[in-house]
Amino acid sequence: MGAAAVGGLLGALISGMVVRRLSVGTAYRVSVSIIFLGPLLIPAAGGPSWLLVGLFVASFFLEYFGSSISNVIIVSLRQSITPQPLMGRMTAAMRMLLYGGGALGGPVGGVLAGVLGLHAALWVAGVLSAAMLVPIILSPVGKLRTMPTGPEELPA
């Protein structure tokens, strides 16, 4: 968890530089790819204990690193395109989706581990996490060169 905290802090510190070097869309796609591919390192971990621990640490570091960068981008994007009177509703809806969906992960993971075994359940979670990249890659957010100032500037 310490590595995750360091990854999150580092990601937050360099997020502005990443967006300036890449486009907004590319920075978002890359950062989200880091988040969704990181969980694959956990079921892939094996071998000597130093490698096992290293892959676990790398997974948490990368997930929080990517999360910090993507959060800066996506929260800024939502706030820039949402009309002010709807800002509270948008924020509440997003938090409900993110935290509500996350709360289902523990029970679903427990059932999967009970049915498939822990290692297989970790692979299922990793593969499903990686599959989340498909809608991200297809999303118009990836086409953004700069941060829009309103909904009319979003790509089709």
N, C-alpha and C positions, 0 to 999 in steps of 0.2 A: 504493500500500500504506500510505502514511502516513495518507491519508484513512480507510482501513479501520481503522487503529489508533485514530484519533480517534473514529470512529463506535462502535467497540467499547467504548472507555473511557466515552464519553458514555452509551451504552446501559446499561452496568453501573451507572453513577452514578445514573441516574434510574429504574431498574427498580422500585425500591420505591415511588417516587411514582406511577409508572404503574399498578401493581397496586392501590394505595390509591384512586386516582381512578377507575379502571375496575374491573370485576370481574376475578378471576383469569382466567376464560374469555375475556372480551373482550380483555384485555391480551395473552393468548396468541394469539388469532386475529389481532389487529392486528400484533403483532410478527412472526409467521410470514408474514403477508401481505407485509410489507415485505421479508422475506428472499426469498420466492419470486417477487415481482414485480420485484425489483432487476435480475436478469439480463436482463430485456427491454430495459433501457436500452442494453446493449452493442450488439446488432444494430441498434437504432434510431439509434445514433450516426452522424452524418454531417454534412455541411456544412462550415462553416469549422472550422479546427483548434481554436479555443477552445471551440466547442460539442462537438466530438468528445471532447476531453480532459475537458470538464466533465461529460459524460454518463458517461464511464468512471469518473471520480472519484466522482460521485454514486452510481453503481451499487455500488462497493465500500464507500463510506461507509454507504449504506442497508443493505446486506446484513449488515455487521458490527454496525451499530447494532441492527437487529432481532434478530440472533443473540444478542447479549448479553442483551437483555431476555427473549427466549424461553428461553434456556438457564437463566437464574435461575428462571423459572417452572417449566419442565418437569423440571429436576433436583430442585427442591424437591418437586414433586408426586410424582415417582417415589419419592423418599426418604420422603415422608410416608405413602404407601400400601403400601410394601413391608415385609413383616415383617423384623425385624432378621436372623434366620438366613438370609434369602434375598438380603440386600443385595449381597453380593459377586457372586453369580450374575447378579443383575439388572444391576449395573453392567458386568460383563464382557460380557454379552449385548448391551447397548445399545452399548457401545464397538465391539464386533465388527461390529454392523450398520451403525453410522455410519461408522466408518473403513474397514471392508471394502467397503462400498458405494461410498464415496468414491474408493477406489483403482481402481474400475472406470471411473470417469468419464473419466480421461485416455485410456485406450486406446479406449473407445467414441467419445469425442469425436474422436479422431484418425481413426478409421475413417469416421465421419460426414463429417468435413471432406474426406477423400479421395474419398468417393463423391459428396457433394452440393456440395462447395465450402465454404470457410470461412464465408462470410456466411450461407448457408442452414443450415449446421450450428449456428451461433450462434442463429439463429431457432428451430430445432428444440429446442435446449437451453432457451431462454427460455420457449417455449410449454410444454414438458414441466415445467419448474420451476413455472410458473403453474398447471398442471393439478394439482400436488400440493396446491393449496388445497382441492380438492374433499373429500378425506378429512378434512382439518383442519376444514373448516366443518361436516361431518357428525359429527365426533367429539363425544362427550359432554363432553370437556374444555372446550369452548366454553360449556357451560351452568353451569360452576362459578362461584359467587358469591364464595366464599372458599376458602382452601386447606384441603382435608380433613385430618383427623387420622388417618384410617384408610380401608381399602378400602370399608367399609360406608357411607361418606359420599359415594361417587361417584354421579353421576346415572346413571340407566338409559339 
